[in-house]
Amino acid sequence: AFFLFSFQVHEKSILIAAMPAILTFPLEPFMTFWLLQISTFSMLPLLVKDGLTGAFLGYSGAFLLLVKLAVDNLKSEKHQDMNFLSILWNLNKSGKRGDKKLMENFMIFCYYLSTVVEVALIIAFFYLKPPATLPFLHPLMISAFSCCHFLFFFLYFNVKQVFYE
């Protein structure tokens, strides 16, 4: 939590929180994937300033491709009914199937909504000029969007730790 909220000191400090999050991938693959995606996105203004726009876009594309390939590789003959989202999704085994399916659909909807907003912010960052009175509007919007996600992930992973079976 300390490193997650030290983001305001320097954008790259999110990597300190992202590295241990990778260890949760076997337990929470969907949420870990989403956290890593937002972590990279949160550094966009810094990466552009450092001239790493191409690296950002290439890394993001390669990351999505590698996750897809890794999930496809995990499929075996006895798990033919599993698809990309069902492997990435890992909820508690407790609860009714209907409740679990409703939560799955809600989280997948939130993920897709987050991705659409992320793409819109990237397009705005590169193609829309901010007003002269607000020259740092785009980095602010990216930081605020990322902060909302970091708060959500902070709460989610802490609740998961408290109620871990």
MODELLER restraints for C-alpha pairs under 7 A, 6 or more apart:
rsr = mdl.restraints
at = mdl.atoms
rsr.add(forms.Gaussian(group=physical.xy_distance, feature=features.Distance(at['CA:1:A'], at['CA:154:A']), mean=6.86, stdev=0.5))
rsr.add(forms.Gaussian(group=physical.xy_distance, feature=features.Distance(at['CA:3:A'], at['CA:13:A']), mean=6.84, stdev=0.5))
rsr.add(forms.Gaussian(group=physical.xy_distance, feature=features.Distance(at['CA:3:A'], at['CA:14:A']), mean=7.00, stdev=0.5))
rsr.add(forms.Gaussian(group=physical.xy_distance, feature=features.Distance(at['CA:3:A'], at['CA:16:A']), mean=6.30, stdev=0.5))
rsr.add(forms.Gaussian(group=physical.xy_distance, feature=features.Distance(at['CA:3:A'], at['CA:17:A']), mean=5.72, stdev=0.5))
rsr.add(forms.Gaussian(group=physical.xy_distance, feature=features.Distance(at['CA:4:A'], at['CA:14:A']), mean=6.06, stdev=0.5))
rsr.add(forms.Gaussian(group=physical.xy_distance, feature=features.Distance(at['CA:4:A'], at['CA:17:A']), mean=5.40, stdev=0.5))
rsr.add(forms.Gaussian(group=physical.xy_distance, feature=features.Distance(at['CA:6:A'], at['CA:13:A']), mean=6.72, stdev=0.5))
rsr.add(forms.Gaussian(group=physical.xy_distance, feature=features.Distance(at['CA:7:A'], at['CA:13:A']), mean=5.74, stdev=0.5))
rsr.add(forms.Gaussian(group=physical.xy_distance, feature=features.Distance(at['CA:7:A'], at['CA:14:A']), mean=5.94, stdev=0.5))
rsr.add(forms.Gaussian(group=physical.xy_distance, feature=features.Distance(at['CA:11:A'], at['CA:43:A']), mean=5.72, stdev=0.5))
rsr.add(forms.Gaussian(group=physical.xy_distance, feature=features.Distance(at['CA:12:A'], at['CA:43:A']), mean=6.79, stdev=0.5))
rsr.add(forms.Gaussian(group=physical.xy_distance, feature=features.Distance(at['CA:14:A'], at['CA:39:A']), mean=6.32, stdev=0.5))
rsr.add(forms.Gaussian(group=physical.xy_distance, feature=features.Distance(at['CA:18:A'], at['CA:36:A']), mean=6.33, stdev=0.5))
rsr.add(forms.Gaussian(group=physical.xy_distance, feature=features.Distance(at['CA:21:A'], at['CA:32:A']), mean=6.31, stdev=0.5))
rsr.add(forms.Gaussian(group=physical.xy_distance, feature=features.Distance(at['CA:22:A'], at['CA:32:A']), mean=6.55, stdev=0.5))
rsr.add(forms.Gaussian(group=physical.xy_distance, feature=features.Distance(at['CA:24:A'], at['CA:32:A']), mean=6.71, stdev=0.5))
rsr.add(forms.Gaussian(group=physical.xy_distance, feature=features.Distance(at['CA:25:A'], at['CA:32:A']), mean=5.61, stdev=0.5))
rsr.add(forms.Gaussian(group=physical.xy_distance, feature=features.Distance(at['CA:28:A'], at['CA:90:A']), mean=5.74, stdev=0.5))
rsr.add(forms.Gaussian(group=physical.xy_distance, feature=features.Distance(at['CA:29:A'], at['CA:88:A']), mean=5.15, stdev=0.5))
rsr.add(forms.Gaussian(group=physical.xy_distance, feature=features.Distance(at['CA:29:A'], at['CA:89:A']), mean=6.52, stdev=0.5))
rsr.add(forms.Gaussian(group=physical.xy_distance, feature=features.Distance(at['CA:29:A'], at['CA:90:A']), mean=6.82, stdev=0.5))
rsr.add(forms.Gaussian(group=physical.xy_distance, feature=features.Distance(at['CA:30:A'], at['CA:88:A']), mean=4.58, stdev=0.5))
rsr.add(forms.Gaussian(group=physical.xy_distance, feature=features.Distance(at['CA:30:A'], at['CA:89:A']), mean=5.11, stdev=0.5))
rsr.add(forms.Gaussian(group=physical.xy_distance, feature=features.Distance(at['CA:30:A'], at['CA:90:A']), mean=6.92, stdev=0.5))
rsr.add(forms.Gaussian(group=physical.xy_distance, feature=features.Distance(at['CA:38:A'], at['CA:146:A']), mean=6.41, stdev=0.5))
rsr.add(forms.Gaussian(group=physical.xy_distance, feature=features.Distance(at['CA:42:A'], at['CA:142:A']), mean=6.36, stdev=0.5))
rsr.add(forms.Gaussian(group=physical.xy_distance, feature=features.Distance(at['CA:42:A'], at['CA:143:A']), mean=6.21, stdev=0.5))
rsr.add(forms.Gaussian(group=physical.xy_distance, feature=features.Distance(at['CA:42:A'], at['CA:146:A']), mean=5.66, stdev=0.5))
rsr.add(forms.Gaussian(group=physical.xy_distance, feature=features.Distance(at['CA:45:A'], at['CA:139:A']), mean=5.94, stdev=0.5))
rsr.add(forms.Gaussian(group=physical.xy_distance, feature=features.Distance(at['CA:47:A'], at['CA:53:A']), mean=6.12, stdev=0.5))
rsr.add(forms.Gaussian(group=physical.xy_distance, feature=features.Distance(at['CA:71:A'], at['CA:84:A']), mean=6.38, stdev=0.5))
rsr.add(forms.Gaussian(group=physical.xy_distance, feature=features.Distance(at['CA:71:A'], at['CA:87:A']), mean=6.98, stdev=0.5))
rsr.add(forms.Gaussian(group=physical.xy_distance, feature=features.Distance(at['CA:121:A'], at['CA:142:A']), mean=6.82, stdev=0.5))
rsr.add(forms.Gaussian(group=physical.xy_distance, feature=features.Distance(at['CA:125:A'], at['CA:138:A']), mean=5.57, stdev=0.5))
rsr.add(forms.Gaussian(group=physical.xy_distance, feature=features.Distance(at['CA:130:A'], at['CA:137:A']), mean=6.20, stdev=0.5))
